[in-house]
Structures are given as C-alpha cells and as structure tokens.
Amino acid sequence: MKNLLLAIFLLFMASGCALKPTNKFDVFTERAQLPQEEAVHKQNSLEWWYFTGHLRDRKTGEQFGVEYVFFHFNLNGKRDWQMVNFALTDPQAKQFRYDYKVQRLPQLLEPKLPLSLHAEKKDQTWTLDGQEGRYHLQGRMAAHQGHALDLRTTPAKPVLLHSGTGYENYGDVAKAGYYSYPRLTATGTLEVNGQVHEVEGELWYDRQWNCNSVTNKGIGWDWFSLQLDETDPAATAQAGPQPGAAPATTRHDIMTYLLFDRNSSRTVSGGTYSGPSQNEDLKADDFQLEVLDYWTSPHSRLRYPSKWRLRIPSQEYDLTITPLVADQELTLKLFAGIKMHYWEGMCQVEGTHHGRPVQGNSYVELTNRGKEK
C-alpha cells in the first residue's frame, strides 16, 4: 500500500462526492497474470506504477535518490482520476525537492501495452512508457526549476510475486494485487539544481492494484524496500585468486510493511525476502522492526520514526536503516484547507547477515503520523 489512499478519499469528499468507494470493477484472480497486469485495469478503484531508488553520477560518484509514480483511480466507476508524484533527494546538499499533479481525466483509461502514461503541469509533461521491467521515465518539475529526470531501465532480477501469487492479504483490511521488480538497472540523466548528471544505479519498482479498501483515516502505513549487495565467500573462493578482481557478490532484496490503525492500536505486518535463488514470504512473526530514533518536521510538526533496526532471524539479518536526509517530508495540497503530509525518502543500510558485514540501499515511506506532543 502507498501514500495516496487518504489523500484521494479526502479529495473526493472535498469535491462533494459523499459515496462509498466501490471495488465493483476491481480484478481478483488466484494468481497475477503477467504481462497483462502491467496494463491499466479499467475503472480500477486505485492502482499505481511506483519507482524508487538510488542513482550515482558516473564521473563524480555523487549519490541521488529518486521517487517517480503514476496513480490511477476511479472511486465511483464513472470518472477516472490520475496523480503523478516526482521527488529528488540530494544527500550531498541535504536537499529534497518534489512536485505532483492531480487531475480528472477526460475519459476512461484503456488497458493497453506497452504502457503509455502521461500528465501535464504548466508547461511540463511527465511520462512513463514501457513494460516488463523495460521503462522510460521522463519528467521535469514545474514547482522547482532545474530538477528533472530522463531514465531507462532493464530488469536485473526476475519479477517478484508477493505472497507467491501476486496478491497480498493485509489482514482482513484489504487484498491487493502486488508484484515488484526489486532490481531495475537504470541509466540516463538527472538534473539537480540546474546541473545535469549522467547517472546509473538501481530502482525498485512496485505494481499494485485493487487498493480502495483502506478508507479509515486512522489507517497508516510504514513501507520499506532494501537492496543489499553481499560478498559471497564461497563463489569468491571457487573463482580462485585473480589479481585485481572484485569479490563475488550476490543480490538480496527485502520488502516489509506495517499497517497500523491509530484508533484501535491494531497492526498488520508482512513482507518478502528475495535472495539469489529463492524467495521467502515474511509473516508478522518472521521479523522484528524497532524504531531507534525520531525526527519532528519543522513544517507540519509531525513526529516521524527516523532510524530503525530490522531483524529477520530465519535469514540471520540484523540491519540498521538510516535516512540520508532527515527532511524528506512531502505536503500535498488538494483543496483549500486540505493537506496530506507523509515522509518518503532515501536511506542507507548497515548491519550483518550470517554474522558478516553487509551494506545496502533502502527507501522508506511513512504515512499518517501524529503531531508532536
């Protein structure tokens, strides 16, 4: 689940739409059917195509974080809406910039492949084209001059069907279609503060649909993606001594989430571990997530967790997740007097796996926090 659930429902309430959201047109099957699930689901209650990740300048090694997402939603089965969100993090300058656009579409979106989604804000156009891990992302912020992206991706790991079927059960709160490409090799350009950087790196891509079920404003989400490149002692030893050769590495990827109801204090959690040769469904008792620190926004006065310890005993993981920039809070202004605040940002990972040191990249999303007391 992602950040725009509450914002979308507030949007419709503010526009005089006092109806109960419908999932009449949502698509539920025993197993996600690819590649057709990549296409728009016609009249879907809420779905998205979501990219987050770490990129580096090929020449200077400077690091940047990127978030780029298209949302499609139709709460009454009659009118389609779309939202686009684009954010860039510059940890060198401790700077975070974002832009977004919500719009009612003139007609219903049709299920076509390859994807061809676009949105316009002022004189800028944002696009997402492609399918099955091969995408072209292109956009320029209208709210912040000198910030843009132009990236192309290819899959570095196979598609990951969460829960083994591509449908994730969030307790009795929701059942949503959900798959990911945990590793997309990305190349292209980022423009940050007017400076163009030739970049490369990896993005995490989430595809999710049938998501209108969470309508209670007390519901919030914490979501974590982790990409870990680990030294493989066995493969390195098997290769033998090679002067100047880097140690053999393996890719390990983790997604965890925590759904919480601030009214009842009830929580639902889960996730997926994706190793070099196997995937493992993570239930609530398979991992422990501990908050180590907090940060209070000077803008909204909301208090967010700001450092975490993640342990997965079955895999012998003990990891610390730390934001690279404290202030990665977004504020969505939908109508007069209606705002939504949430935190989504670039993080680093350090810790151990089977007792050996490990490092990696992470993106974290936090929604529906309470004000500082």
Summary of the structure (lengths in Angstrom):
residues: 373
radius of gyration: 20.1
end to end distance: 27.4
largest distance: 69.9
contacts: 1230
relative contact order: 0.16
helix: 8%
strand: 57%
